[in-house]
Amino acid sequence: QVQLVESGGGLVQPGGSLTLSCAASGSIFSRYSMDWYRQAPGKERDLVATITGGGTTNYVDSVKGRFTISRDNAKRTVYLQMNSLKPEDTGVYYCHQVYNFHHYWGQGTQVTVSS
């Protein structure tokens, strides 16, 4: 059973920064891709960033150049460094992993960008 636990959300002013963390257990962490999704109020959950087991990263266009996804396999943790935050980045951020053909999600962490 995979468990994903996010932390690091909060309230930040536009232009500010936050770093989200996701601690994983129950899988062969280093072999599998990890993703961050975002769900804005009243909208669907959308993919924000992905990092493969080998460290290759991909981002949705709206966060390129501002967000950085990384992983520490020894700590079984994936991070999302978010800089130059905008009000439209507001939402609940979820960590996600596909393991043995099953989708696993964390409980989510709220990020609010507002002055």
C-alpha positions as CSV (number, residue, x, y, z in Angstrom):
1,Q,0.0,0.0,0.0
2,V,1.4,3.3,-1.1
3,Q,1.0,6.3,1.1
4,L,1.8,9.9,0.1
5,V,1.8,12.7,2.5
6,E,2.1,16.3,1.3
7,S,3.2,19.3,3.4
8,G,4.3,22.9,2.9
9,G,1.2,24.7,1.7
10,G,0.1,28.0,3.0
11,L,-0.8,31.6,2.2
12,V,1.7,33.7,0.2
13,Q,1.6,37.0,-1.5
14,P,1.9,37.3,-5.3
15,G,5.5,37.0,-6.3
16,G,6.4,34.9,-3.3
17,S,7.7,31.4,-3.0
18,L,6.7,28.1,-1.4
19,T,8.2,24.6,-1.4
20,L,5.9,21.6,-1.2
21,S,7.1,18.2,0.0
22,C,5.6,14.8,-0.5
23,A,6.8,11.9,1.5
24,A,6.2,8.4,0.0
25,S,6.1,5.0,1.5
26,G,5.1,1.5,0.3
27,S,6.6,1.5,-3.1
28,I,10.0,1.1,-4.8
29,F,10.2,4.8,-4.8
30,S,13.3,5.4,-6.9
31,R,12.0,3.5,-9.9
32,Y,8.7,5.3,-10.4
33,S,7.6,8.7,-11.7
34,M,6.1,11.2,-9.3
35,D,3.7,14.0,-10.2
36,W,2.2,17.1,-8.7
37,Y,-1.4,18.0,-9.6
38,R,-3.3,21.1,-8.8
39,Q,-7.1,21.6,-8.3
40,A,-8.3,25.2,-8.4
41,P,-11.7,26.0,-6.8
42,G,-14.5,24.8,-9.0
43,K,-12.1,23.2,-11.6
44,E,-10.7,19.8,-12.4
45,R,-7.5,18.4,-11.1
46,D,-4.7,19.2,-13.6
47,L,-1.2,17.9,-13.9
48,V,1.4,20.5,-13.0
49,A,4.8,18.7,-13.1
50,T,6.3,15.2,-13.4
51,I,9.7,13.7,-12.5
52,T,10.7,10.3,-13.7
53,G,12.7,7.8,-11.7
54,G,15.7,8.9,-13.8
55,G,15.1,12.5,-13.0
56,T,13.6,13.8,-16.2
57,T,11.2,16.6,-15.6
58,N,8.2,18.0,-17.4
59,Y,6.0,21.0,-16.7
60,V,2.7,22.4,-17.8
61,D,3.4,25.6,-19.8
62,S,1.8,27.9,-17.2
63,V,4.5,27.0,-14.6
64,K,7.6,26.6,-16.8
65,G,10.4,28.8,-15.5
66,R,8.7,29.3,-12.1
67,F,8.3,25.9,-10.6
68,T,10.9,23.2,-10.1
69,I,10.1,19.5,-9.3
70,S,12.9,17.4,-7.7
71,R,13.3,14.2,-5.8
72,D,15.5,12.8,-3.0
73,N,15.3,9.0,-3.4
74,A,17.2,8.4,-0.1
75,K,14.5,10.4,1.7
76,R,11.7,9.0,-0.5
77,T,10.5,12.6,-1.0
78,V,9.5,14.7,-4.0
79,Y,9.5,18.5,-3.9
80,L,7.9,21.3,-5.8
81,Q,9.7,24.6,-5.5
82,M,7.3,27.4,-6.5
83,N,8.6,30.8,-7.3
84,S,7.0,34.0,-8.6
85,L,3.6,32.7,-7.5
86,K,0.5,34.2,-9.1
87,P,-3.1,34.3,-7.8
88,E,-4.0,31.7,-10.5
89,D,-1.6,29.2,-8.8
90,T,-4.1,29.0,-5.9
91,G,-5.5,25.6,-5.3
92,V,-5.1,22.3,-3.6
93,Y,-1.8,20.6,-4.6
94,Y,-1.7,16.8,-4.7
95,C,1.1,14.3,-4.9
96,H,0.5,11.4,-7.2
97,Q,2.1,8.1,-8.2
98,V,1.1,5.2,-10.4
99,Y,2.4,2.0,-8.8
100,N,1.5,-1.5,-10.0
101,F,-1.1,0.0,-12.2
102,H,-2.9,1.7,-9.3
103,H,-3.2,5.4,-8.9
104,Y,-2.3,6.8,-5.5
105,W,-2.9,10.3,-4.2
106,G,-2.0,12.3,-1.1
107,Q,-4.5,14.2,1.0
108,G,-3.5,17.5,-0.7
109,T,-2.1,20.7,0.7
110,Q,-3.7,24.1,0.2
111,V,-1.8,26.9,-1.6
112,T,-3.4,30.4,-1.6
113,V,-1.7,33.2,-3.4
114,S,-3.3,36.5,-2.4
115,S,-2.4,40.0,-1.2
